[in-house]
């Protein structure tokens, strides 16, 4: 029995098995992402869904139309497998985190939205994970979520009251709250710092090279990138 268990453990820890599972996970994520990108923003913005490329998105069309997403996630998840020495049990978790942050970033880039249906489950997953694993102390995770939300919430109201416009969306507050739930209160400041620097660089480049300067700058990707890096460091990938 022991040799059989050893063989199973060897297979599960082998790189071919990791890559196979990463590709299967990428396929699922690609299909889900295709559905989310096509349906979710239209429902929130109340756009006429009859004009969409796949209005009803049957399963066959959903799979057929998700090739680009599958390739993207396949490369991303396989790269995580190859270039990290993390235990296999942590890989599905970092894949799921990567999916949330990537999907939110692209929706924000396309539609200037960070939907609650994605940010809030991501927040609760972070709280539940840390409550179970104690990777981050649960009290620090709760404090991180509160600090993350309140920091942008206060900024939102300061800009709105003084300048009479929306300087930043509350979707960004919920995303930062979710990142705080995953990383703890001590890392929220670093995420905000790097996100702000990234936003300044992005704004400067767009001002110099782009003719489209009237649209707001999506801040979700600026939060997602340093957030992913901090989470990966905490999980010791």
C-alpha positions in Angstrom: 0.0 0.0 0.0 2.9 2.3 0.8 4.5 2.1 -2.7 1.1 2.8 -4.3 0.6 5.9 -2.1 4.2 7.0 -2.9 3.5 6.6 -6.7 0.3 8.6 -6.4 2.1 11.4 -4.5 4.9 11.4 -7.1 2.3 11.7 -9.9 0.5 14.6 -8.1 3.7 16.4 -7.5 5.0 16.0 -11.0 5.2 18.9 -13.5 3.2 17.1 -16.2 0.2 16.7 -13.9 0.5 20.3 -12.7 0.4 21.5 -16.3 -2.5 19.3 -17.1 -4.6 20.5 -14.2 -3.6 24.1 -15.0 -4.9 23.7 -18.5 -8.2 22.2 -17.3 -8.6 25.1 -14.9 -7.7 27.5 -17.6 -10.5 26.1 -19.8 -13.1 26.5 -17.1 -11.9 30.0 -16.3 -11.9 30.9 -20.0 -15.6 29.8 -20.4 -16.7 31.6 -17.2 -14.7 34.7 -18.2 -16.4 34.8 -21.6 -19.8 34.6 -20.0 -19.0 37.3 -17.4 -17.5 39.7 -20.0 -20.5 39.4 -22.3 -23.4 39.3 -19.9 -22.5 41.0 -16.6 -21.6 44.5 -17.7 -24.7 44.6 -20.1 -27.0 43.7 -17.2 -25.4 46.3 -14.9 -25.5 49.0 -17.6 -28.8 47.8 -18.9 -27.5 47.5 -22.5 -29.6 45.8 -25.1 -28.2 42.3 -25.0 -29.7 41.4 -28.4 -26.8 43.3 -30.0 -24.1 41.2 -28.3 -22.1 38.7 -30.3 -23.4 35.7 -28.3 -26.8 36.9 -26.9 -27.8 33.6 -25.3 -24.4 32.0 -25.0 -25.3 28.3 -25.3 -22.6 26.0 -24.0 -21.1 25.2 -27.4 -20.8 28.9 -28.4 -19.5 29.7 -25.0 -16.7 27.1 -25.4 -16.0 28.0 -29.0 -15.8 31.7 -28.3 -13.5 31.4 -25.3 -10.3 30.4 -27.2 -8.4 33.6 -26.5 -9.3 33.5 -22.9 -8.3 29.8 -22.6 -4.9 30.6 -24.3 -4.3 33.6 -21.9 -5.2 31.7 -18.7 -3.4 28.6 -20.0 -0.2 30.6 -20.4 -0.7 32.4 -17.0 -1.5 29.3 -15.0 1.2 27.2 -16.6 3.7 29.9 -16.0 2.7 30.0 -12.3 3.2 26.2 -12.2 6.7 26.3 -13.9 8.2 29.4 -12.2 7.0 28.8 -8.6 8.0 26.2 -6.2 4.8 26.3 -4.3 3.0 23.2 -3.0 0.4 21.9 -5.4 -2.4 22.4 -2.9 -1.8 26.2 -3.1 -1.9 26.4 -6.9 -5.7 26.3 -7.3 -6.0 29.1 -4.8 -3.6 31.4 -6.6 -5.3 30.5 -9.9 -8.6 31.5 -8.5 -7.2 34.7 -7.1 -5.6 35.4 -10.5 -8.9 34.8 -12.2 -10.7 37.3 -10.0 -8.2 40.0 -10.4 -7.7 39.6 -14.1 -11.5 39.5 -14.8 -12.1 42.5 -12.6 -9.3 44.4 -14.3 -10.5 43.7 -17.8 -14.1 44.6 -17.0 -12.9 47.9 -15.5 -10.8 48.6 -18.6 -13.7 47.9 -20.9 -16.7 49.3 -18.9 -15.3 51.3 -16.0 -17.0 48.8 -13.6 -16.0 46.6 -10.7 -19.1 44.6 -10.1 -20.2 43.7 -6.6 -21.0 40.1 -7.8 -17.2 39.6 -8.2 -15.6 42.0 -5.6 -17.8 40.8 -2.7 -17.2 37.1 -3.1 -13.5 37.8 -3.5 -13.6 39.7 -0.2 -15.4 37.0 1.7 -13.1 34.3 0.3 -10.2 36.2 1.7 -11.8 36.5 5.1 -12.8 32.8 5.2 -9.4 31.6 4.0 -7.5 33.6 6.6 -10.0 32.5 9.3 -9.3 28.9 8.4 -5.6 29.0 7.6 -4.4 31.8 9.8 -2.0 32.8 7.0 -3.0 36.3 8.0 -4.5 36.7 11.5 -8.3 37.0 11.2 -8.3 40.2 13.1 -5.7 41.7 10.7 -7.8 40.5 7.7 -10.9 42.1 9.0 -9.0 45.3 9.8 -7.4 45.2 6.3 -10.8 45.0 4.7 -12.2 47.9 6.8 -9.1 50.1 6.2 -9.1 49.3 2.5 -12.8 50.2 2.0 -12.8 53.3 4.2 -9.7 54.8 2.7 -11.2 55.0 -0.8 -14.7 55.8 0.6 -13.3 58.9 2.4 -11.5 59.9 -0.8 -14.7 59.4 -2.8 -16.6 61.8 -0.5 -13.9 64.4 -0.2 -13.6 64.7 -4.0 -17.4 64.7 -4.5 -18.0 67.4 -1.9 -15.2 69.7 -2.8 -15.1 69.2 -6.6 -18.7 68.1 -7.2 -17.7 65.1 -9.3 -16.8 61.4 -8.8 -13.0 61.2 -8.6 -12.9 57.5 -7.8 -15.6 54.8 -7.8 -16.7 52.8 -4.8 -16.0 49.6 -6.8 -12.3 50.4 -6.2 -13.1 50.7 -2.5 -14.6 47.2 -2.5 -11.7 45.8 -4.5 -9.2 47.3 -2.0 -11.3 45.9 0.9 -11.0 42.5 -0.7 -7.2 42.8 -1.1 -7.0 43.9 2.5 -9.0 40.8 3.5 -6.4 38.7 1.8 -3.3 40.5 2.8 -4.0 42.1 6.2 -4.0 45.7 7.4 -0.2 46.1 7.3 -0.1 45.6 3.5 -3.0 47.9 2.5 -0.7 50.9 2.6 1.9 49.3 0.3 -0.8 48.2 -2.1 -2.2 51.8 -2.1 1.3 53.3 -2.6 2.2 51.1 -5.6 -1.3 51.4 -7.1 -1.0 55.2 -6.9 2.4 55.2 -8.5 1.1 53.0 -11.3 -1.9 55.2 -11.8 0.3 58.3 -12.0 2.6 56.7 -14.6 -0.4 55.4 -16.6 -2.1 58.9 -16.5 1.2 60.5 -17.6 1.7 58.1 -20.5 -1.9 58.5 -21.6 -1.6 62.3 -21.4 1.5 62.2 -23.6 0.6 59.5 -26.2 -3.2 59.2 -26.3 -5.7 61.5 -27.9 -8.5 60.1 -25.6 -8.0 62.1 -22.4 -11.6 62.7 -21.5 -12.5 59.2 -20.2 -11.8 58.3 -16.6 -8.7 56.3 -15.7 -9.7 52.7 -14.6 -8.0 52.2 -11.2 -8.9 48.6 -10.8 -5.8 47.2 -12.7 -3.5 49.5 -10.7 -4.9 47.9 -7.5 -4.9 44.4 -8.9 -1.3 44.1 -9.9 0.4 45.0 -6.6 -2.4 43.2 -4.8 -1.5 40.0 -6.7 2.2 40.4 -5.9 1.6 40.9 -2.2 -0.8 37.9 -2.0 1.7 35.7 -3.9 4.4 36.7 -1.4 2.2 35.9 1.5 1.3 32.5 0.1 5.1 32.0 -0.5 4.8 31.0 -4.1 
